[in-house]
Amino acid sequence: MKPYTRDELREKTIKLIHNFIPELQDAELTEESVVNTDTNIDSLSLIMLITKVESTFKVRIPRKEWNKISTLGELLDKVEQRLPDVK
C-alpha cells in the first residue's frame, strides 16, 4: 500500500504549484494540465518545481526522465511509481 492515494498526491502537488507560483493561486489544474505551458513557467522553474516535489514526497525522479514529464498526471505517475510501499 502506498503512503498517499492518487487524490492526495494530486491535491498536495497542486498546492505546491500554487505556493511555488503565486500567480496561479486561482488556476484550476487537472492531470491533463501541461505543467510548463498551462502553468506558464520556464524550464528552470520546472526543474525547481520537480525538485520540490521530490523533496516533499521523498522520492527521486532520474534527471533523464524529467524531459518526459509534460502534464501534471505524468508528474504524478513518476512520483507514484517511486513511492515506497508501507505496511
N, CA, C and O atoms as a GROMACS GRO file, in nm:
protein
  348
    1MET      N    1   0.084  -0.118   0.000
    1MET     CA    2   0.000   0.000   0.000
    1MET      C    3   0.089   0.124   0.000
    1MET      O    4   0.187   0.131   0.074
    2LYS      N    5   0.055   0.221  -0.081
    2LYS     CA    6   0.131   0.345  -0.092
    2LYS      C    7   0.092   0.441   0.021
    2LYS      O    8  -0.021   0.436   0.071
    3PRO      N    9   0.185   0.529   0.061
    3PRO     CA   10   0.155   0.623   0.170
    3PRO      C   11   0.053   0.731   0.132
    3PRO      O   12  -0.005   0.795   0.220
    4TYR      N   13   0.032   0.752   0.002
    4TYR     CA   14  -0.063   0.852  -0.045
    4TYR      C   15  -0.154   0.790  -0.150
    4TYR      O   16  -0.111   0.708  -0.230
    5THR      N   17  -0.281   0.830  -0.148
    5THR     CA   18  -0.370   0.794  -0.258
    5THR      C   19  -0.340   0.887  -0.375
    5THR      O   20  -0.272   0.988  -0.358
    6ARG      N   21  -0.390   0.855  -0.492
    6ARG     CA   22  -0.370   0.940  -0.610
    6ARG      C   23  -0.430   1.078  -0.585
    6ARG      O   24  -0.371   1.180  -0.622
    7ASP      N   25  -0.547   1.082  -0.522
    7ASP     CA   26  -0.611   1.210  -0.492
    7ASP      C   27  -0.526   1.294  -0.398
    7ASP      O   28  -0.512   1.415  -0.418
    8GLU      N   29  -0.468   1.231  -0.297
    8GLU     CA   30  -0.382   1.304  -0.202
    8GLU      C   31  -0.258   1.357  -0.272
    8GLU      O   32  -0.217   1.471  -0.250
    9LEU      N   33  -0.197   1.274  -0.358
    9LEU     CA   34  -0.081   1.318  -0.436
    9LEU      C   35  -0.115   1.439  -0.521
    9LEU      O   36  -0.041   1.538  -0.523
   10ARG      N   37  -0.228   1.431  -0.591
   10ARG     CA   38  -0.270   1.540  -0.679
   10ARG      C   39  -0.294   1.668  -0.600
   10ARG      O   40  -0.246   1.775  -0.637
   11GLU      N   41  -0.370   1.657  -0.490
   11GLU     CA   42  -0.401   1.775  -0.411
   11GLU      C   43  -0.275   1.840  -0.354
   11GLU      O   44  -0.260   1.962  -0.358
   12LYS      N   45  -0.186   1.759  -0.302
   12LYS     CA   46  -0.064   1.811  -0.241
   12LYS      C   47   0.027   1.874  -0.348
   12LYS      O   48   0.089   1.978  -0.324
   13THR      N   49   0.035   1.812  -0.465
   13THR     CA   50   0.118   1.865  -0.573
   13THR      C   51   0.060   1.995  -0.626
   13THR      O   52   0.134   2.090  -0.653
   14ILE      N   53  -0.070   2.002  -0.642
   14ILE     CA   54  -0.134   2.126  -0.688
   14ILE      C   55  -0.111   2.238  -0.586
   14ILE      O   56  -0.086   2.352  -0.623
   15LYS      N   57  -0.118   2.204  -0.460
   15LYS     CA   58  -0.092   2.302  -0.355
   15LYS      C   59   0.053   2.353  -0.366
   15LYS      O   60   0.079   2.472  -0.350
   16LEU      N   61   0.148   2.261  -0.393
   16LEU     CA   62   0.288   2.300  -0.412
   16LEU      C   63   0.301   2.397  -0.529
   16LEU      O   64   0.370   2.498  -0.520
   17ILE      N   65   0.234   2.364  -0.640
   17ILE     CA   66   0.239   2.451  -0.758
   17ILE      C   67   0.181   2.589  -0.725
   17ILE      O   68   0.240   2.691  -0.761
   18HIS      N   69   0.069   2.592  -0.658
   18HIS     CA   70   0.008   2.720  -0.621
   18HIS      C   71   0.098   2.800  -0.529
   18HIS      O   72   0.105   2.923  -0.541
   19ASN      N   73   0.167   2.734  -0.436
   19ASN     CA   74   0.259   2.805  -0.346
   19ASN      C   75   0.385   2.850  -0.419
   19ASN      O   76   0.438   2.957  -0.392
   20PHE      N   77   0.433   2.767  -0.511
   20PHE     CA   78   0.556   2.795  -0.584
   20PHE      C   79   0.535   2.907  -0.686
   20PHE      O   80   0.625   2.986  -0.712
   21ILE      N   81   0.415   2.911  -0.744
   21ILE     CA   82   0.383   3.011  -0.845
   21ILE      C   83   0.257   3.085  -0.799
   21ILE      O   84   0.146   3.050  -0.841
   22PRO      N   85   0.273   3.186  -0.714
   22PRO     CA   86   0.159   3.254  -0.654
   22PRO      C   87   0.055   3.305  -0.753
   22PRO      O   88  -0.064   3.309  -0.722
   23GLU      N   89   0.099   3.344  -0.873
   23GLU     CA   90   0.001   3.396  -0.970
   23GLU      C   91  -0.094   3.287  -1.020
   23GLU      O   92  -0.190   3.317  -1.090
   24LEU      N   93  -0.067   3.162  -0.985
   24LEU     CA   94  -0.156   3.051  -1.023
   24LEU      C   95  -0.253   3.012  -0.912
   24LEU      O   96  -0.321   2.910  -0.922
   25GLN      N   97  -0.261   3.092  -0.806
   25GLN     CA   98  -0.348   3.061  -0.693
   25GLN      C   99  -0.490   3.026  -0.736
   25GLN      O  100  -0.553   2.936  -0.679
   26ASP      N  101  -0.541   3.096  -0.835
   26ASP     CA  102  -0.679   3.075  -0.877
   26ASP      C  103  -0.692   2.982  -0.997
   26ASP      O  104  -0.803   2.954  -1.042
   27ALA      N  105  -0.580   2.933  -1.048
   27ALA     CA  106  -0.584   2.845  -1.165
   27ALA      C  107  -0.631   2.706  -1.125
   27ALA      O  108  -0.588   2.650  -1.025
   28GLU      N  109  -0.721   2.653  -1.206
   28GLU     CA  110  -0.768   2.516  -1.182
   28GLU      C  111  -0.680   2.422  -1.263
   28GLU      O  112  -0.682   2.423  -1.386
   29LEU      N  113  -0.603   2.340  -1.193
   29LEU     CA  114  -0.513   2.246  -1.258
   29LEU      C  115  -0.571   2.106  -1.251
   29LEU      O  116  -0.624   2.064  -1.148
   30THR      N  117  -0.559   2.034  -1.362
   30THR     CA  118  -0.605   1.896  -1.368
   30THR      C  119  -0.487   1.810  -1.409
   30THR      O  120  -0.380   1.861  -1.441
   31GLU      N  121  -0.506   1.679  -1.410
   31GLU     CA  122  -0.399   1.589  -1.451
   31GLU      C  123  -0.362   1.608  -1.597
   31GLU      O  124  -0.254   1.568  -1.640
   32GLU      N  125  -0.451   1.668  -1.675
   32GLU     CA  126  -0.424   1.693  -1.817
   32GLU      C  127  -0.351   1.825  -1.839
   32GLU      O  128  -0.305   1.853  -1.950
   33SER      N  129  -0.340   1.908  -1.734
   33SER     CA  130  -0.270   2.036  -1.748
   33SER      C  131  -0.124   2.013  -1.784
   33SER      O  132  -0.055   1.932  -1.722
   34VAL      N  133  -0.079   2.084  -1.886
   34VAL     CA  134   0.061   2.076  -1.926
   34VAL      C  135   0.138   2.167  -1.832
   34VAL      O  136   0.117   2.288  -1.828
   35VAL      N  137   0.227   2.105  -1.755
   35VAL     CA  138   0.291   2.176  -1.644
   35VAL      C  139   0.365   2.301  -1.688
   35VAL      O  140   0.350   2.406  -1.625
   36ASN      N  141   0.446   2.293  -1.793
   36ASN     CA  142   0.526   2.412  -1.826
   36ASN      C  143   0.451   2.516  -1.909
   36ASN      O  144   0.485   2.634  -1.902
   37THR      N  145   0.351   2.477  -1.988
   37THR     CA  146   0.280   2.580  -2.067
   37THR      C  147   0.153   2.628  -1.999
   37THR      O  148   0.127   2.748  -1.995
   38ASP      N  149   0.072   2.536  -1.945
   38ASP     CA  150  -0.052   2.579  -1.878
   38ASP      C  151  -0.022   2.657  -1.751
   38ASP      O  152  -0.101   2.743  -1.711
   39THR      N  153   0.090   2.627  -1.687
   39THR     CA  154   0.126   2.699  -1.565
   39THR      C  155   0.216   2.818  -1.595
   39THR      O  156   0.246   2.898  -1.507
   40ASN      N  157   0.258   2.829  -1.722
   40ASN     CA  158   0.336   2.943  -1.767
   40ASN      C  159   0.469   2.958  -1.692
   40ASN      O  160   0.510   3.069  -1.659
   41ILE      N  161   0.537   2.844  -1.666
   41ILE     CA  162   0.668   2.852  -1.601
   41ILE      C  163   0.776   2.812  -1.701
   41ILE      O  164   0.752   2.735  -1.794
   42ASP      N  165   0.894   2.866  -1.680
   42ASP     CA  166   1.005   2.833  -1.769
   42ASP      C  167   1.071   2.703  -1.726
   42ASP      O  168   1.035   2.645  -1.624
   43SER      N  169   1.168   2.658  -1.805
   43SER     CA  170   1.228   2.527  -1.780
   43SER      C  171   1.304   2.523  -1.647
   43SER      O  172   1.303   2.420  -1.579
   44LEU      N  173   1.368   2.631  -1.608
   44LEU     CA  174   1.438   2.634  -1.480
   44LEU      C  175   1.339   2.622  -1.364
   44LEU      O  176   1.364   2.549  -1.268
   45SER      N  177   1.229   2.693  -1.374
   45SER     CA  178   1.126   2.684  -1.269
   45SER      C  179   1.066   2.545  -1.264
   45SER      O  180   1.032   2.495  -1.156
   46LEU      N  181   1.052   2.482  -1.381
   46LEU     CA  182   1.000   2.344  -1.384
   46LEU      C  183   1.095   2.250  -1.311
   46LEU      O  184   1.051   2.163  -1.236
   47ILE      N  185   1.224   2.266  -1.332
   47ILE     CA  186   1.324   2.184  -1.262
   47ILE      C  187   1.314   2.208  -1.112
   47ILE      O  188   1.318   2.114  -1.033
   48MET      N  189   1.303   2.334  -1.073
   48MET     CA  190   1.291   2.365  -0.930
   48MET      C  191   1.164   2.305  -0.871
   48MET      O  192   1.164   2.257  -0.758
   49LEU      N  193   1.055   2.309  -0.948
   49LEU     CA  194   0.929   2.250  -0.902
   49LEU      C  195   0.942   2.099  -0.885
   49LEU      O  196   0.898   2.044  -0.784
   50ILE      N  197   1.003   2.032  -0.983
   50ILE     CA  198   1.021   1.887  -0.972
   50ILE      C  199   1.106   1.854  -0.850
   50ILE      O  200   1.078   1.758  -0.779
   51THR      N  201   1.211   1.932  -0.827
   51THR     CA  202   1.296   1.911  -0.710
   51THR      C  203   1.217   1.929  -0.581
   51THR      O  204   1.236   1.854  -0.485
   52LYS      N  205   1.129   2.027  -0.578
   52LYS     CA  206   1.044   2.050  -0.460
   52LYS      C  207   0.948   1.932  -0.440
   52LYS      O  208   0.926   1.889  -0.326
   53VAL      N  209   0.892   1.880  -0.548
   53VAL     CA  210   0.802   1.764  -0.540
   53VAL      C  211   0.880   1.643  -0.488
   53VAL      O  212   0.831   1.569  -0.403
   54GLU      N  213   1.001   1.625  -0.540
   54GLU     CA  214   1.085   1.513  -0.494
   54GLU      C  215   1.110   1.521  -0.343
   54GLU      O  216   1.096   1.421  -0.272
   55SER      N  217   1.145   1.638  -0.295
   55SER     CA  218   1.174   1.652  -0.152
   55SER      C  219   1.049   1.637  -0.067
   55SER      O  220   1.055   1.583   0.043
   56THR      N  221   0.937   1.684  -0.116
   56THR     CA  222   0.812   1.673  -0.041
   56THR      C  223   0.770   1.528  -0.022
   56THR      O  224   0.730   1.487   0.087
   57PHE      N  225   0.780   1.450  -0.131
   57PHE     CA  226   0.735   1.311  -0.125
   57PHE      C  227   0.849   1.212  -0.097
   57PHE      O  228   0.828   1.091  -0.091
   58LYS      N  229   0.972   1.268  -0.081
   58LYS     CA  230   1.090   1.186  -0.052
   58LYS      C  231   1.111   1.076  -0.156
   58LYS      O  232   1.130   0.959  -0.124
   59VAL      N  233   1.108   1.120  -0.282
   59VAL     CA  234   1.134   1.031  -0.395
   59VAL      C  235   1.241   1.097  -0.482
   59VAL      O  236   1.270   1.216  -0.469
   60ARG      N  237   1.299   1.018  -0.570
   60ARG     CA  238   1.398   1.071  -0.663
   60ARG      C  239   1.357   1.031  -0.804
   60ARG      O  240   1.349   0.912  -0.836
   61ILE      N  241   1.330   1.130  -0.888
   61ILE     CA  242   1.298   1.106  -1.029
   61ILE      C  243   1.428   1.127  -1.107
   61ILE      O  244   1.484   1.236  -1.104
   62PRO      N  245   1.476   1.024  -1.177
   62PRO     CA  246   1.601   1.040  -1.251
   62PRO      C  247   1.594   1.157  -1.349
   62PRO      O  248   1.493   1.176  -1.418
   63ARG      N  249   1.700   1.234  -1.355
   63ARG     CA  250   1.705   1.353  -1.440
   63ARG      C  251   1.671   1.321  -1.586
   63ARG      O  252   1.608   1.402  -1.654
   64LYS      N  253   1.711   1.204  -1.633
   64LYS     CA  254   1.685   1.167  -1.773
   64LYS      C  255   1.536   1.151  -1.801
   64LYS      O  256   1.494   1.150  -1.917
   65GLU      N  257   1.454   1.139  -1.696
   65GLU     CA  258   1.309   1.125  -1.713
   65GLU      C  259   1.236   1.259  -1.704
   65GLU      O  260   1.117   1.267  -1.736
   66TRP      N  261   1.304   1.362  -1.661
   66TRP     CA  262   1.240   1.493  -1.645
   66TRP      C  263   1.183   1.544  -1.777
   66TRP      O  264   1.076   1.605  -1.779
   67ASN      N  265   1.256   1.521  -1.888
   67ASN     CA  266   1.208   1.574  -2.016
   67ASN      C  267   1.089   1.495  -2.070
   67ASN      O  268   1.030   1.534  -2.170
   68LYS      N  269   1.053   1.385  -2.004
   68LYS     CA  270   0.936   1.306  -2.044
   68LYS      C  271   0.811   1.350  -1.970
   68LYS      O  272   0.702   1.299  -1.995
   69ILE      N  273   0.826   1.443  -1.879
   69ILE     CA  274   0.713   1.491  -1.799
   69ILE      C  275   0.659   1.618  -1.864
   69ILE      O  276   0.728   1.719  -1.874
   70SER      N  277   0.534   1.610  -1.909
   70SER     CA  278   0.476   1.734  -1.962
   70SER      C  279   0.346   1.769  -1.889
   70SER      O  280   0.316   1.887  -1.871
   71THR      N  281   0.269   1.670  -1.848
   71THR     CA  282   0.143   1.701  -1.778
   71THR      C  283   0.155   1.675  -1.628
   71THR      O  284   0.245   1.605  -1.582
   72LEU      N  285   0.064   1.733  -1.555
   72LEU     CA  286   0.058   1.709  -1.412
   72LEU      C  287   0.040   1.560  -1.385
   72LEU      O  288   0.100   1.506  -1.292
   73GLY      N  289  -0.043   1.494  -1.465
   73GLY     CA  290  -0.066   1.350  -1.448
   73GLY      C  291   0.062   1.269  -1.466
   73GLY      O  292   0.084   1.173  -1.392
   74GLU      N  293   0.145   1.308  -1.562
   74GLU     CA  294   0.273   1.237  -1.584
   74GLU      C  295   0.367   1.258  -1.465
   74GLU      O  296   0.439   1.166  -1.426
   75LEU      N  297   0.368   1.378  -1.409
   75LEU     CA  298   0.447   1.403  -1.290
   75LEU      C  299   0.399   1.316  -1.176
   75LEU      O  300   0.480   1.256  -1.105
   76LEU      N  301   0.267   1.310  -1.157
   76LEU     CA  302   0.211   1.226  -1.051
   76LEU      C  303   0.245   1.079  -1.074
   76LEU      O  304   0.273   1.006  -0.978
   77ASP      N  305   0.242   1.034  -1.200
   77ASP     CA  306   0.279   0.895  -1.231
   77ASP      C  307   0.422   0.866  -1.185
   77ASP      O  308   0.447   0.762  -1.124
   78LYS      N  309   0.514   0.956  -1.216
   78LYS     CA  310   0.655   0.937  -1.179
   78LYS      C  311   0.670   0.930  -1.028
   78LYS      O  312   0.745   0.847  -0.976
   79VAL      N  313   0.601   1.018  -0.957
   79VAL     CA  314   0.608   1.019  -0.811
   79VAL      C  315   0.548   0.890  -0.757
   79VAL      O  316   0.608   0.822  -0.672
   80GLU      N  317   0.431   0.856  -0.806
   80GLU     CA  318   0.358   0.737  -0.758
   80GLU      C  319   0.441   0.609  -0.778
   80GLU      O  320   0.442   0.522  -0.691
   81GLN      N  321   0.510   0.598  -0.889
   81GLN     CA  322   0.593   0.481  -0.918
   81GLN      C  323   0.706   0.467  -0.817
   81GLN      O  324   0.752   0.356  -0.790
   82ARG      N  325   0.752   0.577  -0.762
   82ARG     CA  326   0.868   0.575  -0.674
   82ARG      C  327   0.836   0.578  -0.525
   82ARG      O  328   0.926   0.569  -0.442
   83LEU      N  329   0.711   0.592  -0.493
   83LEU     CA  330   0.672   0.591  -0.352
   83LEU      C  331   0.692   0.451  -0.294
   83LEU      O  332   0.657   0.351  -0.358
   84PRO      N  333   0.747   0.444  -0.175
   84PRO     CA  334   0.765   0.311  -0.115
   84PRO      C  335   0.631   0.256  -0.066
   84PRO      O  336   0.541   0.332  -0.030
   85ASP      N  337   0.620   0.127  -0.066
   85ASP     CA  338   0.502   0.064  -0.007
   85ASP      C  339   0.517   0.067   0.144
   85ASP      O  340   0.625   0.045   0.198
   86VAL      N  341   0.406   0.094   0.212
   86VAL     CA  342   0.408   0.092   0.359
   86VAL      C  343   0.313  -0.018   0.404
   86VAL      O  344   0.214  -0.050   0.338
   87LYS      N  345   0.347  -0.073   0.516
   87LYS     CA  346   0.265  -0.184   0.568
   87LYS      C  347   0.179  -0.140   0.682
   87LYS      O  348   0.104  -0.221   0.738
   0.00000   0.00000   0.00000
